Amino acid sequence: MEPKYCLVLTTTNSVSNKQHIIDAILRNELAACIQTMPIESHYIWQQEVCCGNEFLLIIKTTNRCYSELKELIVRLHDYDVPQVIKVPFVEGHNPYLTWLDENTRR
C-alpha cells in the first residue's frame, strides 16, 4: 500500500516562474504548504557540466493530488525538462497530517 502523504520537489531559476507555480498549486488546493529556498545546482545538460542558482520548492501534499500536481508543474514550468520528484512519507505529527488533509483537494 502506497503511503498517503508525499513531498514533491521541483526547482526553477526564475522568481516569477516560482511564484506562478506556487500560486497555481495553492489556488487549486493541490498542496497545503510550499517551502522555498535558494540553492546552487550542479548538473549535466546537453553534454555540458553546468552550475546555476535556483529555488527549491518543497511541496507538501497527498498522493491523491500528485498526478494533477505533476501535470500542473510541467505545464507551467519554464524548463524543457523540469524536475518533479515525489518523496512518499509514512509518518508525521498527527495534527499536522490532519491539517495537510484538510487543506488539499479531496
C-alpha positions, 0 to 999 in steps of 0.5 A: 500500500502506497503511503498517503502523504508525499513531498514533491520537489521541483526547482526553477531559476526564475522568481516569477516562474516560482511564484506562478507555480506556487500560486497555481498549486495553492489556488487549486488546493493541490498542496497545503504548504510550499517551502522555498529556498535558494540553492546552487545546482550542479548538473549535466545538460546537453553534454555540458557540466553546468552550475546555476542558482535556483529555488527549491520548492518543497511541496507538501501534499497527498498522493491523491493530488500528485498526478494533477500536481505533476501535470500542473508543474510541467505545464507551467514550468519554464524548463524543457525538462523540469524536475518533479520528484515525489518523496512518499512519507509514512509518518508525521505529527498527527495534527499536522497530517490532519491539517495537510488533509484538510487543506488539499483537494479531496 
